[in-house]
Amino acid sequence: MRVLLQAATWPLVLGEAGQMLAVDTPSGRAEVRGPLQIAGQGTSVECQVGAYGEPSNAEAAIGKLRRAGLAARMEEAGGLRRVVAVGPPGVTSEDFTSRLVQAGFTEPGRVVERGSPELCTQANGDRRVCGTWLRVISVEDRPVRAGARTYRGSLEIRRVNGGFGVVNVLNLEAYLRGVVPAELGPKAFPALEALKAQAVAARTYAAAHLGDHAAEGWDLCDTMSCQVYEGTGVEHPLSDRAVAETAGQVLAFRGKPAQTFYHSTCGGHTEDAVWQFPQADAPYLKGVPCRLESERRMGPDEPPGPWLGSEGRLAVVAERLAAALGVAPTAQALATRLGGAAAGPGLDGLVAAFRLDEAGVLVARPGKGLGEVGLLELLRVFRLPLAPPPAEARERWELAAVVRLAQLGGGVHQVAGRLGPGGDGLTVLREDGQTVLTLGEVPRVLERRGERWRQAQVTAQPGSQVSVWCAGETCPVVEVEPRPTADDASSWSWWRRELSLDEIGRRLQVAGVRGIRVDQRGVSGRVVRVTVQHGAGETSMAGLPFRYALELPDSLFVEQPALVDGRAGLRFLGRGWGHGVGMCQNGAYGLAIGGAPFSEILAHYYPGTVLGALPPAR
């Protein structure tokens, strides 16, 4: 793989202090110690930005260039003063033009190059090495740093797009170790099968685009325009495992690597490629629903009970614990069983059962019983909240207090995690996917919605938040907060943007924008054709370039009139994040935590493709 490192910035510094590096040039190899400072020699880019009759106008243009970090010179000819902008060493023609536009020169002249291109390295204490291209390789067994990132393989500095660029040359599988966690972070998405699906999709994308920029000396860039690649700094054991366990596997269609587009969040349904990338239209890039995650029904088949607050829910937990432990459902009986000492009458009697008679010293009540005020303060200090007792139903409040006291004393604990996939019993997983609890059968279920609970039969998807109440090995109550689909639960699932009509016109380069009209939507509801209404009439646009121009996260949106900073504008309410074609990464995560293997995930999002080995390089 040859990856253009657009993240690399000039002046370029490679390697660590003292690191032994080999530098290849057209004339041979030299070994030097890092860090290396790379600079372009004997070449520059320049461009005329204007010709002025008035000296003050020419001086003003030179001032603008210098404030933008560009050099400038003035040449007089025929009574005019030509102002020429000069780019810094290493800058490409494209970057140079972009900086001119940002400085306010919207119509710069033709960019020309001066001098003969050559690169030189200068290392502390070592000789200077120069050549028309350089290849830097670590002699030691560690990657090479380029700016803020480190990379495996070699770094080539050569002519790219009219300037000097840095190209990372490395093995495809090593490249994927820096792509998979950058595209689907294993800390946020700790599901191996989803990461394996991402690895295959990224490998296939790379295989399909090898040689696309061969004339420029690279295959893919390191940004979202290709695939995000961040070198060794993002490597993670779980994503490394996903790459290793799918090594060499790609998706093929009619014997060639498929175009495996993917995106963050589809908003419930992916889109047909023909509406987003017409040149990539294919039978396997049709919109599909993203809500195919498995569900589980938990709890007895009976009508749901009333919604309860926190103390009512703790009382239910206490009653179920009492039944499971074989004691009467009273505060004194349960406190005696959980605390290990006989509970006396009243609140102080319950406290005594847990041997907390002297706990008053912890809440500034030395030598005194806790009482109601002291107990509430003690529980608050230890992050076990309990509301003051109600005027009625104090018995149930005392049951709730016993559960909190048992938590404080270690007799009762909650096992929190998320619902695991499959099976007839209950599996609770940590965020990294490891099992922390397995029960042979599902106990009494409390459905949770925010800060309300009720006893009910619950239909929940794997990945839903669960909390199991246990006294030792006895775990008679599980709380379940049914989650939406992974796609819905994504923090990128919905968004809102507001733009004034003037700003919309500026971004679209259309004067006098009055509004827009959506003319066509795709199978997912994404906008595929929009009409911009303006002073000179109407202009029709495809949905994707419209979205890009307005910098909207997705083209799945509706619009409504709005005042933006006191000016007429539009409010865009949207779902999804990305182009919506191919694999939805959040949806893949949802399928994975529901038990789907990576092959099933890929078959869902790329129907008709075949999973197989990457053809050997020719």
C-alpha positions in Angstrom: 0.0 0.0 0.0 1.1 3.5 -0.8 -0.7 6.0 1.4 -0.5 9.7 0.9 -0.1 11.3 4.4 -2.1 14.5 4.1 -1.8 14.8 7.9 2.0 15.4 7.5 2.8 19.0 7.7 5.8 21.1 6.6 8.5 21.8 7.8 8.7 18.0 8.0 10.5 16.3 10.9 11.0 12.5 10.8 12.1 10.0 13.5 12.9 10.2 17.2 15.9 11.6 18.8 18.8 9.1 18.5 16.8 6.7 16.3 18.9 5.1 13.6 17.3 5.7 10.2 18.3 4.6 6.7 17.8 7.2 4.0 17.6 6.0 0.4 18.1 8.4 -2.5 18.6 7.9 -6.2 22.3 7.8 -5.6 22.4 5.3 -2.8 21.8 4.8 1.0 23.0 6.6 4.0 22.4 5.8 7.7 21.8 8.8 10.0 20.4 9.4 13.5 17.1 11.1 13.9 15.4 13.4 14.1 15.6 14.4 10.4 14.6 17.7 9.1 13.4 17.5 5.5 13.3 20.6 3.3 12.8 21.3 -0.3 15.7 22.9 -2.0 16.0 24.9 -5.2 12.3 25.0 -6.1 9.4 27.2 -5.2 5.8 27.9 -6.4 4.6 31.4 -7.2 1.6 33.2 -8.7 0.7 36.7 -9.8 -2.3 37.9 -7.7 -2.8 41.3 -9.3 -1.4 44.2 -11.3 -2.0 47.7 -9.8 -1.6 51.2 -11.0 -1.7 52.7 -7.5 1.3 51.9 -5.2 -1.0 51.8 -2.1 -3.1 49.0 -3.7 -0.1 47.0 -4.4 1.2 47.5 -0.9 -2.2 46.4 0.5 -2.1 43.2 -1.5 1.4 42.4 -0.2 0.2 43.0 3.3 -2.6 40.5 2.9 -0.2 37.9 1.6 2.2 38.3 4.4 -0.6 38.1 7.0 -1.5 34.8 5.4 2.1 33.5 5.9 3.1 33.9 2.3 6.1 35.7 0.8 5.6 38.4 -1.8 7.5 40.5 -4.3 6.5 43.5 -6.5 7.6 43.9 -10.1 7.1 47.1 -12.1 6.4 47.0 -15.8 4.5 49.3 -18.1 3.4 51.6 -15.3 1.8 48.7 -13.4 3.0 47.1 -10.2 2.7 43.2 -10.5 2.3 41.5 -7.1 3.6 38.0 -7.0 2.9 35.6 -4.2 5.6 33.0 -3.3 4.8 29.8 -1.5 6.9 28.3 1.4 9.2 25.3 0.8 7.3 22.1 0.4 3.9 23.5 -0.3 1.9 21.9 -3.1 0.3 23.9 -5.9 -3.1 23.0 -4.5 -2.3 24.1 -1.0 -0.8 27.2 -2.3 -3.9 28.1 -4.3 -6.1 27.3 -1.3 -4.1 29.7 0.9 -4.4 32.4 -1.7 -8.2 32.0 -1.8 -8.4 32.1 2.0 -6.3 35.3 1.9 -9.0 36.9 -0.3 -7.5 36.4 -3.8 -10.4 34.5 -5.2 -9.1 34.5 -8.8 -5.3 34.0 -8.6 -3.3 33.5 -11.8 -1.5 30.4 -13.0 0.8 28.8 -10.4 4.3 28.2 -11.7 7.4 26.5 -10.3 10.8 27.9 -10.2 14.1 26.1 -9.8 15.1 22.4 -9.9 13.3 20.2 -7.3 15.4 18.5 -4.7 15.0 17.3 -1.1 17.6 17.4 1.6 17.8 15.9 5.1 19.8 17.4 7.9 20.4 15.3 11.0 22.2 16.5 14.1 25.8 15.5 13.9 25.4 13.6 10.6 26.0 14.5 7.1 23.6 16.2 4.8 21.8 13.9 2.3 20.0 15.2 -0.8 18.1 13.7 -3.7 15.1 14.2 -6.0 13.3 11.8 -3.7 14.0 10.3 -0.3 12.9 7.1 1.4 13.3 6.9 5.2 13.3 3.5 6.9 13.8 2.7 10.6 16.9 0.5 11.1 15.6 -0.3 14.5 12.5 -2.3 15.3 10.2 0.6 15.8 8.0 2.8 13.6 9.0 6.2 12.2 7.5 9.4 13.5 6.2 12.0 11.0 4.9 15.0 12.9 2.4 13.9 15.5 2.0 10.3 14.2 4.1 7.2 13.8 4.0 4.8 10.9 5.1 1.3 10.0 7.0 0.6 6.8 8.9 3.3 5.0 8.2 7.0 4.4 8.8 8.3 0.9 9.1 12.0 0.3 8.7 12.8 -3.4 7.0 15.0 -5.9 3.2 14.8 -5.5 0.7 17.0 -7.3 3.2 19.7 -8.1 4.8 19.8 -4.6 6.5 17.6 -2.1 4.4 14.9 -0.4 4.9 12.1 2.1 3.9 8.6 1.1 3.8 5.7 3.6 4.6 2.4 1.9 3.7 -0.6 4.0 2.0 -4.0 3.9 -1.7 -4.1 3.5 -2.4 -5.9 6.8 -0.2 -3.4 8.7 -2.0 -0.6 7.0 -5.4 -2.0 8.2 -4.1 -1.9 11.8 -4.2 1.9 11.5 -7.5 2.0 9.6 -9.9 -0.2 11.5 -9.6 1.5 14.9 -9.6 4.9 13.3 -12.9 4.1 11.4 -14.6 2.0 14.1 -13.0 2.6 17.5 -12.7 -0.6 19.6 -13.1 1.4 22.8 -16.5 2.8 21.7 -17.5 -0.4 19.8 -16.0 -3.3 21.6 -17.6 -6.0 19.5 -15.1 -8.3 17.7 -17.5 -9.4 14.9 -18.3 -5.7 14.0 -14.5 -4.9 13.9 -14.0 -8.0 11.7 -16.7 -6.7 9.3 -14.9 -3.3 9.3 -11.6 -5.0 8.6 -12.9 -6.9 5.6 -14.7 -3.8 4.3 -11.6 -1.7 4.6 -9.4 -4.3 3.1 -11.8 -4.7 0.1 -12.0 -0.9 -0.3 -8.2 -0.7 -0.4 -7.9 -3.6 -2.9 -10.5 -2.0 -5.2 -8.6 1.3 -5.2 -5.0 0.1 -5.6 -3.4 2.0 -8.4 -6.1 4.8 -8.6 -3.4 7.4 -8.3 -0.4 5.5 -9.6 0.7 8.4 -11.8 1.0 10.5 -8.6 2.9 7.8 -6.7 0.2 6.7 -4.2 -2.9 4.6 -3.9 -5.0 6.0 -1.1 -5.0 9.1 1.1 -5.3 9.1 4.9 -8.5 11.1 5.2 -12.2 10.4 4.9 -11.9 11.1 1.2 -10.4 7.6 1.0 -10.2 5.8 4.4 -9.1 7.3 7.7 -5.6 6.0 8.5 -3.8 7.2 11.6 -0.7 5.0 11.8 0.4 3.1 14.9 -1.0 5.5 17.5 -4.5 4.1 17.2 -3.6 0.4 17.1 -5.6 -1.6 19.7 -5.5 -5.4 20.6 -9.1 -6.0 19.7 -8.9 -4.3 16.3 -5.5 -6.0 15.7 -7.3 -9.3 16.4 -10.0 -8.5 14.0 -7.5 -7.8 11.2 -5.5 -10.9 12.0 -8.5 -13.2 12.1 -9.7 -12.0 8.7 -6.3 -11.7 7.1 -6.5 -11.7 3.3 -10.3 -11.8 3.2 -12.2 -9.5 0.9 -15.7 -9.2 -0.6 -15.9 -9.9 -4.4 -18.5 -9.4 -7.0 -18.1 -11.1 -10.3 -14.6 -11.9 -9.5 -13.4 -8.4 -8.6 -13.1 -6.6 -5.2 -16.4 -4.9 -4.4 -16.9 -1.2 -3.8 -17.4 -1.5 -0.1 -18.6 2.0 0.9 -19.4 2.4 4.6 -20.5 5.2 6.8 -21.1 6.0 10.5 -24.9 6.1 11.0 -27.6 5.4 8.5 -30.7 6.7 10.4 -32.6 3.4 10.0 -32.1 2.6 6.3 -29.1 2.7 3.9 -29.4 4.3 0.5 -29.0 3.1 -3.1 -25.6 4.0 -4.4 -27.0 5.3 -7.7 -28.3 8.4 -5.9 -25.1 9.2 -4.1 -22.3 7.8 -6.3 -23.8 7.1 -9.7 -20.5 5.8 -11.1 -20.5 3.1 -8.4 -24.0 1.8 -8.8 -24.1 -2.0 -8.3 -26.6 -4.7 -7.3 -24.9 -5.1 -3.9 -25.2 -1.4 -3.1 -28.9 -1.1 -2.7 -30.5 0.4 0.4 -31.4 -2.1 3.2 -33.1 -1.6 6.6 -30.7 -1.3 9.5 -33.1 -2.7 12.2 -32.5 -6.4 12.0 -31.1 -6.8 15.5 -32.3 -9.8 17.5 -34.7 -9.3 20.5 -35.3 -11.2 23.7 -38.5 -11.5 25.8 -37.8 -11.6 29.5 -40.0 -12.0 32.5 -43.3 -13.7 33.3 -46.2 -13.3 30.8 -48.4 -11.1 32.9 -49.8 -7.5 32.7 -47.3 -4.8 33.7 -47.4 -3.3 37.1 -47.6 0.4 37.9 -44.6 2.7 37.4 -42.6 3.1 40.5 -40.0 5.7 41.8 -36.6 4.7 43.2 -37.9 3.8 46.6 -40.8 1.7 45.3 -38.4 -0.2 43.0 -36.0 -0.8 46.0 -39.0 -2.2 48.0 -39.8 -4.6 45.1 -36.1 -5.7 45.2 -36.4 -6.3 48.9 -39.5 -8.4 48.6 -38.0 -10.6 45.9 -34.8 -11.0 47.9 -36.8 -12.0 51.0 -38.8 -14.6 49.0 -35.6 -16.0 47.4 -33.8 -16.2 50.8 -36.8 -17.7 52.5 -37.6 -15.0 55.1 -40.7 -12.9 55.7 -41.1 -9.8 53.6 -40.5 -7.4 56.5 -37.7 -5.0 57.1 -36.7 -6.6 60.3 -36.6 -10.1 58.9 -34.7 -9.2 55.8 -32.2 -7.0 57.8 -31.5 -9.9 60.2 -30.8 -12.2 57.2 -28.7 -9.8 55.3 -26.9 -8.1 58.1 -26.1 -11.1 60.2 -27.4 -9.7 63.5 -30.8 -9.5 65.0 -32.7 -6.4 63.9 -34.3 -4.5 66.7 -37.4 -2.2 66.5 -37.4 1.0 64.6 -34.8 2.5 62.2 -31.9 2.2 64.7 -32.8 -1.5 65.1 -32.3 -2.0 61.3 -29.0 -0.1 61.4 -27.8 -2.3 64.3 -28.4 -5.5 62.3 -25.7 -4.3 59.9 -23.3 -3.4 62.8 -23.4 0.3 61.9 -24.2 1.5 65.4 -21.1 3.8 65.5 -21.5 5.1 61.9 -22.7 8.4 63.4 -19.0 9.6 63.5 -19.0 9.5 59.7 -21.8 12.1 59.5 -20.8 14.4 62.4 -23.0 12.6 64.9 -20.5 11.0 67.3 -22.0 9.1 70.2 -25.5 9.3 68.8 -27.7 6.9 66.9 -28.0 7.6 63.2 -31.7 8.2 63.3 -33.6 9.1 60.1 -31.5 12.2 59.3 -28.2 10.5 60.0 -29.1 7.5 57.9 -30.1 9.6 54.9 -26.9 11.5 55.2 -24.8 8.4 55.5 -26.3 6.9 52.4 -25.9 10.1 50.5 -22.2 10.2 51.4 -21.7 6.7 50.0 -23.7 7.4 46.8 -26.7 5.2 47.8 -29.5 7.8 47.6 -32.7 7.3 49.5 -35.6 9.8 49.7 -37.1 10.8 53.1 -39.9 8.5 54.2 -43.4 9.3 53.0 -46.3 10.1 55.3 -47.9 6.8 54.5 -46.5 3.3 53.6 -43.5 3.6 55.8 -43.2 -0.2 55.9 -42.2 -0.3 52.2 -39.8 2.7 52.7 -38.1 0.7 55.5 -37.7 -2.3 53.0 -36.0 0.1 50.6 -33.7 1.3 53.4 -32.7 -2.3 54.2 -31.6 -2.8 50.6 -29.5 0.4 50.8 -28.0 -0.6 54.2 -27.2 -4.1 52.7 -25.4 -2.5 49.8 -23.4 -0.4 52.2 -22.5 -3.4 54.2 -21.7 -5.6 51.2 -24.6 -8.1 51.7 -26.4 -6.9 48.5 -24.7 -5.9 45.3 -25.6 -4.9 41.7 -24.0 -6.5 38.7 -24.3 -3.9 36.0 -23.5 -4.3 32.3 -25.4 -5.0 29.1 -27.5 -7.9 27.9 -25.6 -10.6 26.1 -26.8 -12.4 23.0 -28.8 -15.6 22.6 -29.5 -18.4 25.1 -32.5 -19.1 27.3 -30.9 -17.6 30.5 -29.4 -14.2 31.2 -25.9 -13.2 30.3 -24.5 -9.9 31.5 -21.5 -8.5 29.6 -19.0 -5.8 30.4 -18.4 -3.0 27.9 -15.4 -5.0 26.5 -17.7 -7.9 25.8 -16.4 -10.2 28.6 -19.1 -12.2 30.5 -19.5 -11.1 34.1 -22.6 -13.1 35.1 -24.7 -15.9 33.7 -28.0 -17.1 35.2 -29.7 -20.3 34.2 -33.1 -18.6 34.0 -34.3 -15.0 33.8 -35.6 -13.9 37.3 -38.2 -11.2 38.1 -37.8 -8.3 35.6 -38.1 -4.6 36.3 -38.4 -2.5 33.2 -36.6 0.8 33.6 -37.4 3.9 31.7 -35.3 6.8 32.9 -36.0 7.1 36.7 -39.2 5.0 36.6 -39.5 1.2 37.1 -42.2 -1.3 36.8 -42.6 -5.1 37.0 -43.3 -6.3 33.4 -42.4 -8.7 30.7 -39.7 -6.9 28.7 -38.7 -7.2 25.1 -35.1 -6.1 24.8 -32.2 -6.2 22.4 -28.8 -7.5 23.3 -26.7 -4.6 24.4 -29.5 -3.1 26.5 -28.4 -1.9 29.9 -29.1 -4.4 32.7 -28.5 -4.4 36.4 -28.9 -7.7 38.4 -29.6 -7.5 42.2 -27.8 -10.2 44.1 -27.4 -11.3 47.7 -24.4 -13.6 47.5 -25.1 -16.1 44.7 -28.9 -15.4 44.9 -29.9 -13.0 42.1 -33.7 -12.8 42.0 -34.2 -9.4 40.2 -32.9 -7.9 37.0 -33.5 -4.4 35.8 -33.6 -3.9 32.1 -33.6 -0.6 30.2 -34.4 -1.6 26.6 -32.2 0.2 24.3 -33.0 1.4 20.8 -31.1 0.0 17.9 -27.4 0.7 17.9 -28.0 3.0 14.9 -30.7 4.9 16.9 -28.6 5.0 20.0 -25.6 6.5 18.2 -24.8 10.0 19.2 -24.7 10.8 15.5 -28.2 9.5 14.9 -29.8 13.0 14.8 -28.7 16.5 14.3 -29.9 20.1 13.7 -28.3 22.9 11.8 -29.5 26.5 11.2 -28.3 28.6 8.3 -29.4 32.1 7.2 -30.5 32.4 3.6 -27.5 34.7 3.0 -25.1 32.0 4.3 -26.8 29.3 2.2 -26.4 31.5 -0.9 -22.7 32.1 0.0 -22.0 28.4 0.3 -23.9 27.5 -2.8 -22.5 30.6 -4.7 -26.1 31.6 -5.6 -27.3 35.2 -5.0 -30.7 36.0 -3.5 -31.6 32.6 -2.1 -35.3 32.6 -1.0 -35.7 28.9 0.0 -35.3 25.3 -1.2 -37.7 22.6 -2.4 -37.0 18.9 -2.0 -38.0 17.3 -5.3 -37.0 13.7 -4.9 -36.0 11.3 -2.1 -34.3 7.9 -2.2 -35.4 4.6 -0.6 -34.0 5.7 2.8 -35.7 9.1 2.6 -32.5 10.9 1.8 -32.7 13.9 -0.5 -31.5 13.1 -3.9 -32.7 16.1 -5.8 -33.4 19.6 -4.5 -34.3 22.9 -6.1 -32.8 26.2 -4.8 -35.1 29.1 -5.3 -33.3 32.5 -5.8 -33.6 35.9 -7.4 -32.7 34.8 -10.9 -35.1 31.8 -10.8 -34.5 28.2 -9.7 -31.5 25.9 -9.8 -31.8 22.1 -9.5 -29.0 20.2 -7.6 -28.3 16.6 -6.6 -28.7 16.0 -2.9 -25.1 15.0 -2.1 -23.3 18.1 -3.5 -26.1 20.2 -1.8 -25.3 18.5 1.5 -21.6 18.9 1.0 -21.9 22.6 0.1 -24.0 23.3 3.2 -21.8 21.1 5.4 -24.8 19.0 6.6 -23.9 15.7 8.3 -26.2 13.7 6.1 -28.8 14.3 3.3 -31.6 12.6 5.4 -33.3 15.8 6.5 -36.4 18.0 6.5 -36.2 21.8 6.5 -38.3 24.5 8.0 -38.2 28.3 8.0 -36.2 29.8 10.9 -34.8 33.1 12.1 -31.0 32.8 12.4 -29.4 35.7 14.3 -32.4 37.8 13.4 -32.2 37.0 9.6 -34.4 34.8 7.5 -33.0 31.3 7.2 -33.7 27.6 7.3 -33.5 25.0 10.1 -32.4 21.5 9.0 -33.6 18.6 11.2 -31.7 15.5 10.2 -30.9 11.8 10.9 -27.9 9.8 10.1 -24.2 10.7 9.6 -22.5 10.1 6.3 -23.5 9.3 2.8 -25.7 6.3 3.8 -24.3 3.9 1.2 -23.1 0.4 2.1 -22.3 -0.7 5.7 -23.7 1.3 8.6 -21.0 1.1 11.2 -23.4 1.6 14.1 -25.7 -0.9 12.6 -22.9 -3.4 12.2 -22.1 -3.0 15.9 -25.8 -3.6 16.8 -25.8 -6.8 14.8 -22.6 -8.0 16.4 -23.7 -7.5 19.9 -26.9 -9.3 18.9 -24.8 -12.4 18.1 -24.3 -12.0 14.3 -21.0 -13.1 12.9 -19.0 -10.8 10.6 -19.9 -12.8 7.5 -23.7 -12.3 8.2 -23.1 -8.5 8.8 -21.3 -8.2 5.5 -23.9 -10.2 3.6 -26.7 -8.0 5.0 -25.1 -4.7 3.9 -23.5 -6.0 0.7 -26.0 -8.6 -0.6 -24.7 -10.7 -3.5 -21.0 -10.3 -2.7 -18.8 -13.3 -2.0 -16.4 -13.5 0.9 -13.1 -15.0 -0.1 -9.3 -14.6 -0.3 -7.7 -11.6 -1.8 -6.4 -12.4 -5.3 -2.5 -12.5 -5.4 -0.8 -9.3 -6.6 0.3 -9.2 -10.2 
